[in-house]
């Protein structure tokens, strides 16, 4: 047999053995993993990754419940992990296939109530939606959500188009839990959000980072990883990203395998690969979020925008159960 042809045949066969000739389908947040990490995985396991994105948990959940099929790995936030477990949408994990779980930070594992013992989910990132300010345009402000009360900044600010984030921040500004379904407390939070609404240009969960980078917005509620990925090094010098001193919501986004995932073995390889310390360090550097993988520390080259300790006054969003109806009603009034 021709040696070149023989070598190519062996390469093809190796590829088929590595991942069965399959493609892994990943459904994740926008901007949430560097392309070179995905390419490294493809190279290591001789396979193809199809990577689709969403901008909110609600969008992801609605698509899956409406019949969106074929995905293997999804990255829901904690409250939606709990909902998806209850709905029977997730595969129970075989932890023997995930040896890199040993690197997970116990400070984060101890906060998890949405999936006790991580039977269905593996934490990916922890963080919060804070506030980014263009210091060239905005002077003399407090590190508080009250910045959205400033009428002098009217039309230059945005809030997330996300009821849990906006109402959660409003509830915290009043000293309440971000998960409160108390009618009186929610009514007060709605009043705060409506007051903020008078000064913002719009509710925006998709293009706030681009608008901020272009100078269209001077103050945005949003995620540091989204904001800073749109800025060059010079622009970054003029940005102050802070977590409101009153606290706000926080999230733990996790990796889950969908029930009846078509490529379950490859899904396990992907999740375990993400928590290889050198790989996780690349992701943490890219997002500049706190690393929850203890083995990654020696490989991290960039400081995070904030540390795990900075989240002390923040609260995880929980599944509200039937209480979500009250949130929806308040949000509908705000968005009218």
C-alpha positions as CSV (number, residue, x, y, z in Angstrom):
1,X,0.0,0.0,0.0
2,X,1.2,3.5,-0.8
3,X,2.8,4.9,2.5
4,X,1.2,8.3,2.1
5,X,-2.3,6.8,1.5
6,X,-1.7,4.4,4.4
7,X,-0.8,7.3,6.7
8,X,-3.9,9.2,5.7
9,X,-6.0,6.2,6.2
10,X,-4.6,5.7,9.7
11,X,-5.2,9.3,10.5
12,X,-8.8,9.0,9.5
13,X,-9.3,5.8,11.4
14,X,-7.7,7.4,14.5
15,X,-10.1,10.4,14.2
16,X,-13.1,8.1,14.0
17,X,-11.9,6.1,17.0
18,X,-11.2,9.4,18.9
19,X,-14.8,10.6,18.7
20,X,-16.7,8.2,16.6
21,X,-16.7,10.6,13.6
22,X,-19.2,12.7,15.6
23,X,-19.7,16.4,16.2
24,X,-20.2,17.8,19.7
25,X,-23.0,20.4,19.9
26,X,-22.4,23.0,22.6
27,X,-25.0,25.7,23.6
28,X,-23.4,28.5,25.6
29,X,-23.5,32.2,26.4
30,X,-22.1,34.7,24.0
31,X,-18.4,35.6,24.5
32,X,-18.0,32.8,27.0
33,X,-15.1,30.7,25.9
34,X,-12.0,31.5,23.7
35,X,-12.0,30.1,20.3
36,X,-8.5,28.6,20.7
37,X,-9.8,26.4,23.6
38,X,-12.5,25.0,21.4
39,X,-9.9,24.4,18.7
40,X,-7.5,22.7,21.2
41,X,-10.4,20.3,22.2
42,X,-11.1,19.5,18.5
43,X,-7.5,18.8,17.9
44,X,-7.0,16.6,21.0
45,X,-10.1,14.5,20.3
46,X,-10.0,14.7,16.5
47,X,-13.6,16.0,16.3
48,X,-15.7,19.0,15.4
49,X,-17.5,21.3,17.8
50,X,-20.6,23.2,16.7
51,X,-21.0,26.2,19.1
52,X,-24.4,28.0,19.3
53,X,-25.0,30.9,21.6
54,X,-27.8,32.6,23.7
55,X,-28.0,35.8,25.6
56,X,-30.3,34.8,28.5
57,X,-31.2,31.7,30.5
58,X,-34.8,32.3,29.4
59,X,-33.9,32.2,25.7
60,X,-31.9,29.0,26.2
61,X,-34.7,27.3,28.2
62,X,-37.5,28.3,25.9
63,X,-35.6,27.0,22.9
64,X,-34.9,23.6,24.5
65,X,-38.5,23.3,25.8
66,X,-39.9,24.2,22.4
67,X,-38.1,21.2,20.9
68,X,-34.6,22.4,20.2
69,X,-32.7,19.1,20.0
70,X,-29.3,17.8,19.3
71,X,-27.3,19.8,21.9
72,X,-24.9,17.9,24.1
73,X,-23.5,20.4,26.6
74,X,-25.3,23.5,27.9
75,X,-24.2,26.2,30.4
76,X,-27.2,27.3,32.5
77,X,-27.0,29.5,35.6
78,X,-27.8,27.9,38.9
79,X,-31.4,28.7,39.2
80,X,-32.0,27.2,35.7
81,X,-29.9,24.1,36.6
82,X,-32.5,23.5,39.3
83,X,-35.4,24.0,37.0
84,X,-33.9,21.7,34.4
85,X,-33.3,19.0,37.0
86,X,-36.9,19.3,38.0
87,X,-38.0,19.1,34.4
88,X,-36.0,15.9,33.9
89,X,-33.9,17.6,31.2
90,X,-30.4,16.6,32.5
91,X,-28.2,13.5,32.5
92,X,-27.1,12.4,36.0
93,X,-23.3,12.6,35.9
94,X,-20.9,9.7,36.2
95,X,-18.2,11.4,38.2
96,X,-15.6,8.7,37.4
97,X,-15.5,10.2,33.9
98,X,-14.7,13.7,35.3
99,X,-11.4,13.3,37.3
100,X,-10.7,17.1,37.1
101,X,-13.6,17.7,39.5
102,X,-10.8,17.5,42.2
103,X,-9.7,21.0,41.2
104,X,-13.0,22.7,42.0
105,X,-12.8,25.4,44.7
106,X,-14.7,24.4,47.9
107,X,-15.6,28.1,48.5
108,X,-17.8,27.8,45.5
109,X,-19.0,24.3,46.0
110,X,-20.2,25.2,49.5
111,X,-22.4,28.0,48.0
112,X,-24.3,25.6,45.7
113,X,-27.8,24.7,46.8
114,X,-29.4,24.3,43.4
115,X,-27.7,20.9,42.8
116,X,-26.4,19.5,46.1
117,X,-23.4,17.3,45.6
118,X,-23.2,18.4,41.9
119,X,-25.1,15.3,40.7
120,X,-26.1,17.0,37.5
121,X,-23.8,20.0,37.0
122,X,-20.2,21.1,37.0
123,X,-19.5,24.7,37.9
124,X,-17.8,26.7,35.1
125,X,-17.7,30.3,36.2
126,X,-18.8,32.5,39.0
127,X,-19.5,36.2,38.7
128,X,-22.0,39.1,38.7
129,X,-23.5,41.7,36.6
130,X,-21.9,45.0,37.8
131,X,-21.8,48.5,36.5
132,X,-19.3,49.9,34.0
133,X,-18.6,53.6,33.9
134,X,-16.8,55.7,31.3
135,X,-14.6,57.9,33.6
136,X,-14.0,60.4,30.8
137,X,-17.6,61.2,30.6
138,X,-18.9,60.7,34.2
139,X,-17.4,62.3,37.2
140,X,-18.0,62.3,41.0
141,X,-20.2,59.1,41.3
142,X,-20.6,56.6,44.1
143,X,-20.1,52.9,43.6
144,X,-23.8,52.3,44.0
145,X,-26.8,51.4,41.8
146,X,-28.1,54.8,42.7
147,X,-26.0,56.1,39.7
148,X,-29.1,55.2,37.6
149,X,-31.0,57.9,39.5
150,X,-28.9,60.6,37.9
151,X,-31.0,62.6,35.5
152,X,-27.8,64.4,34.2
153,X,-26.9,61.1,32.6
154,X,-30.3,60.6,31.0
155,X,-30.1,58.8,27.6
156,X,-26.5,57.7,28.2
157,X,-27.2,54.6,30.4
158,X,-28.6,51.1,29.9
159,X,-29.9,48.4,32.2
160,X,-29.9,44.7,31.3
161,X,-33.1,43.4,29.6
162,X,-33.2,40.8,32.3
163,X,-35.8,40.9,35.1
164,X,-33.8,38.9,37.6
165,X,-30.8,41.2,37.2
166,X,-32.7,44.5,37.3
167,X,-35.2,43.6,40.0
168,X,-32.4,41.8,41.9
169,X,-30.3,44.9,42.0
170,X,-33.3,47.0,42.9
171,X,-34.2,44.7,45.8
172,X,-30.6,44.7,47.1
173,X,-30.5,48.5,46.9
174,X,-33.4,48.4,49.4
175,X,-31.7,45.9,51.6
176,X,-33.9,42.9,50.5
177,X,-33.0,39.5,49.2
178,X,-32.6,39.3,45.4
179,X,-34.9,36.3,45.6
180,X,-37.7,38.0,47.6
181,X,-41.2,37.4,46.4
182,X,-42.8,39.4,49.2
183,X,-45.4,41.5,47.4
184,X,-44.5,44.7,49.3
185,X,-40.8,44.3,48.7
186,X,-41.3,43.6,45.0
187,X,-43.6,46.6,44.7
188,X,-40.9,48.8,46.2
189,X,-38.3,47.3,43.9
190,X,-40.5,47.9,40.9
191,X,-40.8,51.6,41.9
192,X,-37.0,51.8,42.0
193,X,-36.7,50.2,38.6
194,X,-39.3,52.5,37.1
195,X,-37.4,55.5,38.5
196,X,-34.2,54.2,36.9
197,X,-36.1,53.6,33.6
198,X,-36.7,57.4,33.3
199,X,-32.9,57.9,32.9
200,X,-31.8,55.0,30.7
201,X,-31.8,54.9,27.0
202,X,-33.0,51.3,26.9
203,X,-33.0,47.8,28.4
204,X,-30.2,45.9,26.6
205,X,-28.8,42.5,27.2
206,X,-27.2,42.0,23.8
207,X,-25.4,45.1,22.5
208,X,-24.6,47.0,25.7
209,X,-20.9,46.2,25.5
210,X,-20.6,47.3,21.9
211,X,-22.5,50.5,22.6
212,X,-20.4,51.2,25.6
213,X,-17.2,50.7,23.6
214,X,-18.4,53.0,20.9
215,X,-19.1,55.8,23.4
216,X,-22.9,55.7,22.8
217,X,-23.5,54.7,26.5
218,X,-21.5,56.0,29.4
219,X,-22.9,53.8,32.2
220,X,-24.1,50.2,31.7
221,X,-25.3,47.4,33.9
222,X,-23.6,44.3,32.5
223,X,-21.0,41.7,32.8
224,X,-17.3,42.7,33.0
225,X,-16.3,39.9,30.6
226,X,-18.6,41.3,27.9
227,X,-17.6,44.9,28.4
228,X,-13.8,44.5,28.4
229,X,-13.7,42.1,25.5
230,X,-15.0,45.0,23.3
231,X,-12.3,47.5,24.5
232,X,-8.8,48.0,23.4
233,X,-6.0,48.5,26.0
234,X,-6.2,52.3,25.8
235,X,-10.0,52.3,26.3
236,X,-9.7,50.0,29.3
237,X,-7.8,52.7,31.2
238,X,-10.9,54.9,31.1
239,X,-13.3,52.3,32.5
240,X,-14.4,51.7,36.1
241,X,-16.2,48.4,36.6
242,X,-17.7,48.0,40.1
243,X,-20.1,45.8,42.0
244,X,-22.7,48.0,43.8
245,X,-21.7,48.5,47.4
246,X,-25.3,47.4,48.4
247,X,-24.6,44.1,46.6
248,X,-26.5,42.6,43.7
249,X,-27.2,39.2,42.1
250,X,-24.4,36.7,41.5
251,X,-24.3,33.6,39.3
252,X,-22.7,30.3,39.1
253,X,-22.9,29.1,35.5
254,X,-22.4,25.3,35.2
255,X,-21.9,22.8,32.5
256,X,-24.6,20.1,32.1
257,X,-25.3,17.3,29.8
258,X,-28.7,17.1,28.3
259,X,-30.8,14.0,28.8
260,X,-30.4,11.7,25.8
261,X,-27.5,13.8,24.4
262,X,-26.4,12.3,21.1
263,X,-22.7,12.4,21.9
264,X,-22.5,11.8,25.7
265,X,-19.0,10.3,25.8
266,X,-17.6,13.3,24.0
267,X,-19.6,15.6,26.3
268,X,-17.8,14.1,29.3
269,X,-14.5,14.7,27.6
270,X,-15.4,18.3,26.9
271,X,-16.4,19.1,30.5
272,X,-13.3,17.4,31.9
273,X,-11.1,19.2,29.3
274,X,-12.4,22.6,30.4
275,X,-11.2,21.9,34.0
276,X,-7.7,20.9,33.0
277,X,-5.7,23.5,34.9
278,X,-3.9,25.0,32.0
279,X,-7.0,25.1,29.9
280,X,-9.1,26.6,32.6
281,X,-6.4,29.3,33.2
282,X,-6.7,30.3,29.5
283,X,-10.5,30.7,30.0
284,X,-10.1,32.7,33.2
285,X,-7.5,35.0,31.5
286,X,-9.8,35.5,28.6
287,X,-12.8,36.4,30.7
288,X,-10.8,37.9,33.6
289,X,-13.2,36.3,36.0
290,X,-12.2,34.7,39.3
291,X,-10.8,31.2,38.8
292,X,-12.8,28.5,40.6
293,X,-10.2,25.8,39.5
294,X,-7.5,25.6,42.2
295,X,-5.1,24.0,39.9
296,X,-5.2,26.9,37.4
297,X,-3.5,29.4,39.7
298,X,0.1,28.8,38.5
299,X,-0.9,29.3,34.9
300,X,-3.0,32.4,35.2
301,X,-1.4,35.5,33.7
302,X,-4.0,38.2,34.0
303,X,-5.7,39.6,37.1
304,X,-9.5,39.2,37.3
305,X,-11.8,42.2,37.2
306,X,-12.8,41.2,40.7
307,X,-12.2,38.4,43.2
308,X,-14.4,35.8,44.8
309,X,-14.2,37.9,48.0
310,X,-15.7,40.9,46.2
311,X,-18.9,38.9,45.9
312,X,-19.5,38.7,49.6
313,X,-22.6,41.0,49.5
314,X,-24.0,39.4,46.4
315,X,-26.6,36.6,46.4
316,X,-27.1,33.7,44.1
317,X,-30.3,33.8,42.1
318,X,-32.5,30.9,43.2
319,X,-35.4,29.1,41.4
320,X,-38.4,31.2,42.5
321,X,-40.9,28.4,41.9
322,X,-44.4,29.9,41.6
323,X,-43.0,33.2,42.9
324,X,-41.6,33.8,39.4
325,X,-45.2,34.8,38.4
326,X,-44.9,37.8,40.8
327,X,-41.5,38.7,39.2
328,X,-43.0,38.5,35.7
329,X,-45.9,40.7,36.6
330,X,-43.6,43.4,38.1
331,X,-41.3,43.1,35.0
332,X,-44.2,43.5,32.6
333,X,-45.2,46.7,34.4
334,X,-41.6,48.0,34.1
335,X,-41.2,47.1,30.4
336,X,-44.5,48.5,29.3
